[in-house]
Amino acid sequence: MIASGLNDIGVYDANDMASIRGAVEAVCAELGITKDDQMSRERIASNIMRSWEVGHRTPLGLVKAGLDSFL
C-alpha cells in the first residue's frame, strides 16, 4: 500500500482514510464493539493511525495494531 506522502504532515488522502477506516471497522467487528462505543473506537483508531505513521500500512498490520490496543 502506498501512502499519499501528505501523511508526513498529518494529512491523509481519501485512500489513506479508507484503509484506516476499514481496519477500524474490521477490529470493531472482531471484538464486538458497537458504533456507540466511541471510547473503544477512538482507542483502536489511535493505535491504527500510529501504526500507519511509522509505516506499517498493510491491512493485516493495521488490524493487528488495532487488536493490540486491547491486549
MOPAC internal coordinates of N, CA, C and O (Angstrom, degrees):
PM7 1SCF
backbone

  N    0.0000 0     0.00 0     0.00 0    0    0    0
  C    1.4340 1     0.00 0     0.00 0    1    0    0
  C    1.5232 1   108.00 1     0.00 0    2    1    0
  O    1.2310 1   119.72 1   -49.52 1    3    2    1
  N    1.3088 1   118.15 1   130.48 1    3    2    1
  C    1.4516 1   122.87 1  -177.82 1    5    3    2
  C    1.5195 1   108.65 1  -103.62 1    6    5    3
  O    1.2310 1   120.44 1   -51.90 1    7    6    5
  N    1.3139 1   116.77 1   128.10 1    7    6    5
  C    1.4636 1   121.87 1   178.97 1    9    7    6
  C    1.5209 1   109.40 1   -79.91 1   10    9    7
  O    1.2310 1   121.36 1   -20.35 1   11   10    9
  N    1.3111 1   115.00 1   159.65 1   11   10    9
  C    1.4552 1   120.73 1  -178.03 1   13   11   10
  C    1.5143 1   112.93 1   -69.49 1   14   13   11
  O    1.2310 1   119.46 1   158.88 1   15   14   13
  N    1.3260 1   118.63 1   -21.12 1   15   14   13
  C    1.4526 1   121.56 1  -174.76 1   17   15   14
  C    1.5101 1   111.85 1    93.84 1   18   17   15
  O    1.2310 1   120.28 1   153.53 1   19   18   17
  N    1.3088 1   117.07 1   -26.47 1   19   18   17
  C    1.4597 1   121.14 1   178.85 1   21   19   18
  C    1.5128 1   111.88 1   -73.59 1   22   21   19
  O    1.2310 1   119.89 1   160.23 1   23   22   21
  N    1.3248 1   117.81 1   -19.77 1   23   22   21
  C    1.4618 1   119.58 1  -178.88 1   25   23   22
  C    1.5189 1   111.91 1   -65.25 1   26   25   23
  O    1.2310 1   119.93 1   165.30 1   27   26   25
  N    1.3355 1   117.73 1   -14.70 1   27   26   25
  C    1.4599 1   120.38 1   175.42 1   29   27   26
  C    1.5273 1   111.11 1   -62.69 1   30   29   27
  O    1.2310 1   120.56 1   155.89 1   31   30   29
  N    1.3187 1   116.54 1   -24.11 1   31   30   29
  C    1.4640 1   120.13 1   178.23 1   33   31   30
  C    1.5253 1   111.34 1  -112.48 1   34   33   31
  O    1.2310 1   120.46 1  -161.93 1   35   34   33
  N    1.3263 1   116.72 1    18.07 1   35   34   33
  C    1.4608 1   121.12 1   176.07 1   37   35   34
  C    1.5152 1   114.95 1    84.78 1   38   37   35
  O    1.2310 1   120.10 1  -163.07 1   39   38   37
  N    1.3266 1   117.42 1    16.93 1   39   38   37
  C    1.4598 1   121.57 1   179.16 1   41   39   38
  C    1.5242 1   107.79 1  -114.51 1   42   41   39
  O    1.2310 1   120.62 1   -47.49 1   43   42   41
  N    1.3155 1   116.41 1   132.51 1   43   42   41
  C    1.4583 1   121.66 1  -179.49 1   45   43   42
  C    1.5209 1   108.85 1  -118.88 1   46   45   43
  O    1.2310 1   120.68 1   -41.32 1   47   46   45
  N    1.3298 1   116.31 1   138.68 1   47   46   45
  C    1.4598 1   118.24 1   176.40 1   49   47   46
  C    1.5271 1   110.22 1   -82.67 1   50   49   47
  O    1.2310 1   120.71 1    -2.00 1   51   50   49
  N    1.3133 1   116.25 1   178.00 1   51   50   49
  C    1.4666 1   121.13 1  -175.65 1   53   51   50
  C    1.5326 1   111.62 1   -60.92 1   54   53   51
  O    1.2310 1   119.89 1   141.96 1   55   54   53
  N    1.3163 1   117.82 1   -38.04 1   55   54   53
  C    1.4679 1   120.50 1   179.30 1   57   55   54
  C    1.5223 1   111.78 1   -67.99 1   58   57   55
  O    1.2310 1   120.68 1   139.90 1   59   58   57
  N    1.3361 1   116.31 1   -40.10 1   59   58   57
  C    1.4596 1   120.52 1   176.77 1   61   59   58
  C    1.5287 1   109.75 1   -59.95 1   62   61   59
  O    1.2310 1   120.74 1   130.59 1   63   62   61
  N    1.3141 1   116.19 1   -49.41 1   63   62   61
  C    1.4634 1   121.06 1  -177.97 1   65   63   62
  C    1.5252 1   111.62 1   -64.45 1   66   65   63
  O    1.2310 1   120.43 1   144.16 1   67   66   65
  N    1.3180 1   116.78 1   -35.84 1   67   66   65
  C    1.4625 1   119.50 1   177.85 1   69   67   66
  C    1.5299 1   110.38 1   -64.38 1   70   69   67
  O    1.2310 1   120.27 1   140.56 1   71   70   69
  N    1.3156 1   117.10 1   -39.44 1   71   70   69
  C    1.4702 1   120.75 1   178.06 1   73   71   70
  C    1.5186 1   110.97 1   -65.46 1   74   73   71
  O    1.2310 1   120.69 1   135.31 1   75   74   73
  N    1.3125 1   116.29 1   -44.69 1   75   74   73
  C    1.4655 1   121.21 1   179.88 1   77   75   74
  C    1.5228 1   110.01 1   -65.02 1   78   77   75
  O    1.2310 1   120.39 1   133.41 1   79   78   77
  N    1.3207 1   116.86 1   -46.59 1   79   78   77
  C    1.4652 1   121.44 1  -179.94 1   81   79   78
  C    1.5281 1   111.30 1   -61.82 1   82   81   79
  O    1.2310 1   120.52 1   139.67 1   83   82   81
  N    1.3317 1   116.62 1   -40.33 1   83   82   81
  C    1.4587 1   120.24 1   178.41 1   85   83   82
  C    1.5260 1   112.06 1   -62.30 1   86   85   83
  O    1.2310 1   120.91 1   140.13 1   87   86   85
  N    1.3333 1   115.87 1   -39.87 1   87   86   85
  C    1.4616 1   119.61 1   178.00 1   89   87   86
  C    1.5242 1   110.96 1   -67.03 1   90   89   87
  O    1.2310 1   120.25 1   138.24 1   91   90   89
  N    1.3219 1   117.13 1   -41.76 1   91   90   89
  C    1.4721 1   120.68 1   177.81 1   93   91   90
  C    1.5231 1   109.82 1   -59.28 1   94   93   91
  O    1.2310 1   120.33 1   133.39 1   95   94   93
  N    1.3147 1   116.98 1   -46.61 1   95   94   93
  C    1.4673 1   120.58 1  -178.91 1   97   95   94
  C    1.5265 1   111.47 1   -64.63 1   98   97   95
  O    1.2310 1   120.22 1   141.29 1   99   98   97
  N    1.3310 1   117.18 1   -38.71 1   99   98   97
  C    1.4681 1   120.55 1   179.29 1  101   99   98
  C    1.5284 1   110.80 1   -64.14 1  102  101   99
  O    1.2310 1   120.51 1   135.88 1  103  102  101
  N    1.3263 1   116.63 1   -44.12 1  103  102  101
  C    1.4634 1   120.54 1   179.92 1  105  103  102
  C    1.5265 1   110.13 1   -65.37 1  106  105  103
  O    1.2310 1   120.56 1   135.26 1  107  106  105
  N    1.3225 1   116.54 1   -44.74 1  107  106  105
  C    1.4645 1   119.91 1  -179.79 1  109  107  106
  C    1.5258 1   111.02 1   -61.66 1  110  109  107
  O    1.2310 1   120.29 1   139.04 1  111  110  109
  N    1.3127 1   117.06 1   -40.96 1  111  110  109
  C    1.4641 1   120.47 1   178.17 1  113  111  110
  C    1.5258 1   110.48 1   -63.44 1  114  113  111
  O    1.2310 1   120.38 1   136.71 1  115  114  113
  N    1.3143 1   116.87 1   -43.29 1  115  114  113
  C    1.4698 1   121.35 1  -179.38 1  117  115  114
  C    1.5237 1   111.61 1   -63.56 1  118  117  115
  O    1.2310 1   120.64 1   141.84 1  119  118  117
  N    1.3353 1   116.38 1   -38.16 1  119  118  117
  C    1.4600 1   120.80 1  -177.26 1  121  119  118
  C    1.5298 1   113.59 1   -92.52 1  122  121  119
  O    1.2310 1   120.31 1   177.64 1  123  122  121
  N    1.3222 1   117.02 1    -2.36 1  123  122  121
  C    1.4649 1   120.76 1   179.83 1  125  123  122
  C    1.5258 1   113.43 1    71.69 1  126  125  123
  O    1.2310 1   120.64 1  -149.40 1  127  126  125
  N    1.3201 1   116.38 1    30.60 1  127  126  125
  C    1.4698 1   121.23 1  -179.33 1  129  127  126
  C    1.5188 1   108.78 1   -89.86 1  130  129  127
  O    1.2310 1   120.89 1   -55.50 1  131  130  129
  N    1.3211 1   115.90 1   124.50 1  131  130  129
  C    1.4590 1   121.03 1  -177.42 1  133  131  130
  C    1.5247 1   111.45 1   -83.51 1  134  133  131
  O    1.2310 1   121.20 1   -13.69 1  135  134  133
  N    1.3130 1   115.31 1   166.31 1  135  134  133
  C    1.4695 1   120.95 1   178.28 1  137  135  134
  C    1.5234 1   111.53 1   -64.23 1  138  137  135
  O    1.2310 1   119.84 1   158.05 1  139  138  137
  N    1.3185 1   117.91 1   -21.95 1  139  138  137
  C    1.4595 1   121.66 1   179.89 1  141  139  138
  C    1.5231 1   113.15 1   -76.00 1  142  141  139
  O    1.2310 1   119.84 1   161.48 1  143  142  141
  N    1.3087 1   117.91 1   -18.52 1  143  142  141
  C    1.4634 1   122.18 1  -177.49 1  145  143  142
  C    1.5313 1   109.76 1   -88.07 1  146  145  143
  O    1.2310 1   121.01 1  -106.39 1  147  146  145
  N    1.3141 1   115.68 1    73.61 1  147  146  145
  C    1.4574 1   121.31 1  -175.86 1  149  147  146
  C    1.5234 1   113.25 1   -63.33 1  150  149  147
  O    1.2310 1   119.81 1   144.30 1  151  150  149
  N    1.3276 1   117.96 1   -35.70 1  151  150  149
  C    1.4535 1   120.72 1  -178.78 1  153  151  150
  C    1.5295 1   111.08 1   -61.81 1  154  153  151
  O    1.2310 1   120.62 1   133.08 1  155  154  153
  N    1.3243 1   116.42 1   -46.92 1  155  154  153
  C    1.4680 1   120.17 1   179.54 1  157  155  154
  C    1.5166 1   111.34 1   -66.86 1  158  157  155
  O    1.2310 1   120.57 1   139.44 1  159  158  157
  N    1.3224 1   116.52 1   -40.56 1  159  158  157
  C    1.4587 1   120.80 1  -179.93 1  161  159  158
  C    1.5270 1   111.12 1   -63.77 1  162  161  159
  O    1.2310 1   120.34 1   140.06 1  163  162  161
  N    1.3299 1   116.96 1   -39.94 1  163  162  161
  C    1.4628 1   120.48 1   178.36 1  165  163  162
  C    1.5278 1   111.01 1   -67.43 1  166  165  163
  O    1.2310 1   120.37 1   142.26 1  167  166  165
  N    1.3103 1   116.91 1   -37.74 1  167  166  165
  C    1.4678 1   121.58 1   177.40 1  169  167  166
  C    1.5267 1   110.15 1   -61.66 1  170  169  167
  O    1.2310 1   120.74 1   134.44 1  171  170  169
  N    1.3102 1   116.19 1   -45.56 1  171  170  169
  C    1.4646 1   121.62 1   178.56 1  173  171  170
  C    1.5298 1   110.12 1   -63.78 1  174  173  171
  O    1.2310 1   120.50 1   131.87 1  175  174  173
  N    1.3202 1   116.64 1   -48.13 1  175  174  173
  C    1.4626 1   120.94 1  -178.81 1  177  175  174
  C    1.5281 1   111.46 1   -60.67 1  178  177  175
  O    1.2310 1   120.18 1   140.34 1  179  178  177
  N    1.3141 1   117.25 1   -39.66 1  179  178  177
  C    1.4646 1   120.60 1   179.39 1  181  179  178
  C    1.5213 1   111.04 1   -61.91 1  182  181  179
  O    1.2310 1   120.59 1   134.87 1  183  182  181
  N    1.3241 1   116.47 1   -45.13 1  183  182  181
  C    1.4732 1   119.33 1   178.61 1  185  183  182
  C    1.5229 1   111.33 1   -63.93 1  186  185  183
  O    1.2310 1   120.57 1   139.17 1  187  186  185
  N    1.3055 1   116.51 1   -40.83 1  187  186  185
  C    1.4611 1   120.37 1  -179.99 1  189  187  186
  C    1.5253 1   110.29 1   -65.19 1  190  189  187
  O    1.2310 1   120.31 1   138.11 1  191  190  189
  N    1.3148 1   117.02 1   -41.89 1  191  190  189
  C    1.4653 1   119.89 1  -179.70 1  193  191  190
  C    1.5287 1   111.35 1   -68.14 1  194  193  191
  O    1.2310 1   119.81 1   145.06 1  195  194  193
  N    1.3211 1   117.96 1   -34.94 1  195  194  193
  C    1.4706 1   120.45 1   174.64 1  197  195  194
  C    1.5291 1   109.91 1   -63.61 1  198  197  195
  O    1.2310 1   120.64 1   138.35 1  199  198  197
  N    1.3123 1   116.38 1   -41.65 1  199  198  197
  C    1.4583 1   120.83 1   177.62 1  201  199  198
  C    1.5316 1   110.16 1   -60.95 1  202  201  199
  O    1.2310 1   120.87 1   135.11 1  203  202  201
  N    1.3090 1   115.94 1   -44.89 1  203  202  201
  C    1.4701 1   121.51 1   179.13 1  205  203  202
  C    1.5270 1   110.07 1   -59.04 1  206  205  203
  O    1.2310 1   120.72 1   135.66 1  207  206  205
  N    1.3257 1   116.22 1   -44.34 1  207  206  205
  C    1.4632 1   120.98 1  -176.36 1  209  207  206
  C    1.5275 1   113.22 1   -64.24 1  210  209  207
  O    1.2310 1   120.30 1   149.72 1  211  210  209
  N    1.3291 1   117.03 1   -30.28 1  211  210  209
  C    1.4702 1   119.05 1   179.27 1  213  211  210
  C    1.5273 1   112.30 1   -91.33 1  214  213  211
  O    1.2310 1   120.31 1  -177.06 1  215  214  213
  N    1.3189 1   117.02 1     2.94 1  215  214  213
  C    1.4537 1   120.60 1   173.39 1  217  215  214
  C    1.5128 1   116.99 1   102.17 1  218  217  215
  O    1.2310 1   119.86 1  -177.93 1  219  218  217
  N    1.3257 1   117.88 1     2.07 1  219  218  217
  C    1.4756 1   120.74 1   177.10 1  221  219  218
  C    1.5256 1   107.52 1   -89.02 1  222  221  219
  O    1.2310 1   120.71 1   -88.59 1  223  222  221
  N    1.3277 1   116.25 1    91.41 1  223  222  221
  C    1.4615 1   120.96 1  -169.18 1  225  223  222
  C    1.5226 1   115.26 1  -118.30 1  226  225  223
  O    1.2310 1   120.06 1  -172.69 1  227  226  225
  N    1.3195 1   117.49 1     7.31 1  227  226  225
  C    1.4600 1   118.03 1   176.17 1  229  227  226
  C    1.5242 1   108.37 1   -73.05 1  230  229  227
  O    1.2310 1   119.78 1   -26.95 1  231  230  229
  N    1.3223 1   118.02 1   153.05 1  231  230  229
  C    1.4636 1   119.33 1   178.59 1  233  231  230
  C    1.5271 1   112.40 1   -54.67 1  234  233  231
  O    1.2310 1   120.09 1   136.91 1  235  234  233
  N    1.3281 1   117.44 1   -43.09 1  235  234  233
  C    1.4646 1   120.53 1  -179.87 1  237  235  234
  C    1.5258 1   111.22 1   -65.19 1  238  237  235
  O    1.2310 1   120.27 1   139.10 1  239  238  237
  N    1.3272 1   117.08 1   -40.90 1  239  238  237
  C    1.4574 1   120.94 1   178.61 1  241  239  238
  C    1.5153 1   112.18 1   -63.78 1  242  241  239
  O    1.2310 1   120.47 1   140.98 1  243  242  241
  N    1.3323 1   116.71 1   -39.02 1  243  242  241
  C    1.4670 1   120.75 1   179.11 1  245  243  242
  C    1.5231 1   110.73 1   -67.89 1  246  245  243
  O    1.2310 1   120.28 1   136.71 1  247  246  245
  N    1.3210 1   117.06 1   -43.29 1  247  246  245
  C    1.4708 1   120.43 1   178.84 1  249  247  246
  C    1.5269 1   109.91 1   -64.25 1  250  249  247
  O    1.2310 1   120.23 1   138.14 1  251  250  249
  N    1.3290 1   117.16 1   -41.86 1  251  250  249
  C    1.4643 1   119.90 1   178.03 1  253  251  250
  C    1.5313 1   110.38 1   -59.63 1  254  253  251
  O    1.2310 1   120.21 1   136.90 1  255  254  253
  N    1.3177 1   117.21 1   -43.10 1  255  254  253
  C    1.4688 1   120.22 1   179.13 1  257  255  254
  C    1.5315 1   110.51 1   -60.99 1  258  257  255
  O    1.2310 1   120.39 1   139.10 1  259  258  257
  N    1.3101 1   116.87 1   -40.90 1  259  258  257
  C    1.4602 1   120.41 1   178.10 1  261  259  258
  C    1.5173 1   112.35 1   -64.93 1  262  261  259
  O    1.2310 1   120.74 1   136.88 1  263  262  261
  N    1.3119 1   116.19 1   -43.12 1  263  262  261
  C    1.4675 1   120.38 1   178.57 1  265  263  262
  C    1.5336 1   110.93 1   -66.10 1  266  265  263
  O    1.2310 1   120.69 1   143.41 1  267  266  265
  N    1.3289 1   116.28 1   -36.59 1  267  266  265
  C    1.4606 1   120.48 1   179.16 1  269  267  266
  C    1.5252 1   112.53 1   -61.56 1  270  269  267
  O    1.2310 1   119.93 1   157.30 1  271  270  269
  N    1.3154 1   117.74 1   -22.70 1  271  270  269
  C    1.4674 1   120.47 1  -179.66 1  273  271  270
  C    1.5285 1   111.34 1   -67.93 1  274  273  271
  O    1.2310 1   120.58 1   167.24 1  275  274  273
  N    1.3463 1   116.49 1   -12.76 1  275  274  273
  C    1.4704 1   120.29 1   179.84 1  277  275  274
  C    1.5188 1   112.72 1  -113.84 1  278  277  275
  O    1.2310 1   119.75 1  -163.64 1  279  278  277
  N    1.3222 1   118.09 1    16.36 1  279  278  277
  C    1.4747 1   120.67 1   176.91 1  281  279  278
  C    1.4988 1   110.79 1   -88.60 1  282  281  279
  O    1.2310 1   120.10 1   180.00 1  283  282  281

